[in-house]
């Protein structure tokens, strides 16, 4: 009788983004059944585990817009042997970074006090809320990233290719048809 194959531990999270990259992850479709024979999920919206333990692969979607995002990213880097930036928001800030040409104070004032904002609004100042960063940052500006999967969102096929290459011990390579920057 052969020993059972050790499953790799994989963690995923979404920071400042729209969750579209996780939806693309689910677009692996029936291949997910094969994938769960090879990996075990740690922290992920798929498991509802809230902290990241020691993992072989960490997959991060979304950029950094607040202190909690930075904390989660650093937790992933500390616990994951390999870290993958998934999608445009993680790689270059994506749509959330469009606010970067405005001062944070201007944005908060517009949202909470301006005539099109909330009636009798006030800028929240609760210790339970993560502090916003002055700008949205791509994740490679804070930690070392091992692999990048571009796209908005990247295709399920591109995610599948990178994961299966890593699981097989190959250097991931996205060729024509799998890589795009939209």
C-alpha positions in Angstrom: 0.0 0.0 0.0 1.5 3.4 -1.0 1.5 6.3 1.4 -1.1 9.0 0.7 0.2 12.0 -1.3 0.7 15.0 0.8 -1.7 17.7 -0.2 -0.3 21.3 -0.6 -2.0 23.9 1.6 -3.4 26.9 -0.3 -4.8 30.1 1.1 -6.7 32.8 -0.8 -8.0 36.2 0.1 -9.6 39.3 -1.4 -8.3 42.7 -0.4 -9.5 46.0 -2.1 -11.2 44.7 -5.2 -14.5 43.3 -6.5 -14.1 39.6 -5.8 -14.1 38.9 -9.6 -10.8 37.0 -9.4 -12.3 34.5 -6.9 -15.2 34.1 -9.3 -12.7 33.3 -12.0 -11.1 30.8 -9.6 -14.5 29.1 -9.4 -14.6 29.1 -13.3 -12.1 26.3 -13.1 -15.5 24.4 -12.9 -15.3 20.6 -12.7 -11.5 20.8 -12.5 -12.0 22.0 -8.9 -12.8 18.3 -8.1 -9.4 17.3 -9.3 -7.8 20.2 -7.6 -9.2 19.4 -4.2 -7.5 15.9 -4.5 -4.1 17.7 -4.7 -4.6 20.7 -2.3 -6.1 21.5 1.0 -7.6 25.0 1.5 -6.5 27.1 4.5 -7.8 30.7 4.9 -10.2 31.3 2.0 -13.7 32.6 1.4 -14.3 29.0 0.3 -13.6 27.8 3.8 -14.4 30.8 5.9 -11.2 30.3 7.9 -10.2 33.8 9.1 -6.4 33.4 9.7 -3.7 32.1 7.5 -1.6 29.2 8.8 1.5 27.8 7.2 0.8 27.3 3.5 2.6 26.3 0.4 0.7 28.8 -1.9 -1.0 32.0 -1.1 -3.3 33.7 -3.7 -4.1 37.4 -3.2 -6.6 39.4 -5.2 -7.2 43.1 -4.7 -4.9 46.0 -3.9 -4.2 47.8 -0.6 -6.6 50.6 0.5 -6.5 50.3 4.3 -4.4 49.1 7.2 -6.3 45.8 7.5 -5.4 45.0 3.9 -1.7 45.6 4.7 -2.0 43.4 7.8 -3.6 40.5 5.9 -1.0 40.8 3.1 1.9 40.6 5.5 0.3 37.7 7.3 0.1 35.8 4.0 3.7 36.6 3.1 4.9 35.4 6.5 2.9 32.1 6.2 3.0 31.3 2.5 6.1 29.8 0.7 4.8 31.0 -2.6 2.7 34.2 -3.1 0.6 34.9 -6.2 -0.8 38.3 -7.2 -4.1 37.6 -8.9 -5.6 40.2 -11.2 -5.2 43.8 -12.0 -6.0 45.2 -8.6 -3.3 43.1 -6.9 -0.8 43.8 -9.7 -1.3 47.6 -10.3 -4.1 48.8 -8.0 -6.8 48.3 -10.7 -10.1 50.3 -10.5 -9.7 51.2 -6.8 -6.5 53.0 -7.6 -8.4 55.5 -9.8 -9.0 57.4 -6.5 -5.2 58.0 -6.2 -5.3 61.4 -8.0 -7.5 62.8 -5.3 -6.6 63.6 -1.7 -8.2 61.1 0.8 -9.7 64.1 2.7 -11.4 65.3 -0.5 -12.9 61.8 -1.1 -14.2 61.4 2.5 -15.6 64.9 2.4 -17.4 64.2 -0.9 -18.8 60.9 0.3 -19.9 61.9 3.8 -20.5 65.7 3.7 -21.2 66.9 0.2 -24.7 67.7 -1.1 -24.8 64.3 -2.8 -23.5 62.4 0.2 -25.4 61.3 3.3 -27.9 63.5 5.0 -26.3 64.8 8.2 -23.3 62.6 7.4 -20.1 62.5 9.3 -16.8 60.9 8.5 -16.6 57.7 10.5 -14.0 57.6 13.2 -14.4 54.3 15.0 -11.5 52.2 16.2 -13.2 49.1 14.7 -12.8 50.5 11.2 -9.5 50.0 9.4 -7.6 53.2 8.7 -7.7 54.1 5.0 -4.4 54.6 3.2 -3.8 57.9 1.4 -3.6 55.9 -1.9 -4.4 52.4 -3.2 -1.2 50.4 -3.7 -0.4 47.2 -5.6 0.6 44.4 -3.3 4.2 44.1 -4.6 4.9 47.5 -3.1 4.6 46.0 0.3 5.8 42.4 0.1 7.7 40.1 -2.3 5.4 38.5 -4.9 6.5 35.3 -6.6 4.1 35.1 -9.5 1.6 37.4 -11.2 -1.5 36.4 -13.1 -2.8 39.5 -14.9 -6.3 40.3 -16.1 -9.5 41.9 -14.9 -10.3 39.2 -14.0 -7.8 36.6 -15.2 -9.5 33.5 -16.8 -10.1 30.3 -14.9 -7.8 28.6 -17.4 -4.9 31.0 -16.6 -5.4 30.3 -12.8 -5.6 26.5 -13.5 -2.4 26.6 -15.6 -0.4 28.4 -12.9 -1.7 26.2 -10.1 -1.1 22.9 -12.0 2.4 24.0 -13.1 3.3 24.8 -9.5 1.8 21.5 -8.3 3.8 19.6 -10.9 7.0 21.5 -9.8 7.2 23.4 -13.1 7.8 27.1 -13.5 4.4 28.6 -14.4 4.2 30.0 -17.9 1.2 31.7 -19.4 1.3 31.6 -23.2 -0.8 33.1 -25.9 -4.5 33.0 -25.1 -4.0 32.8 -21.4 -2.4 36.1 -20.6 -4.2 39.4 -20.9 -4.1 42.8 -19.3 -7.7 44.0 -19.6 
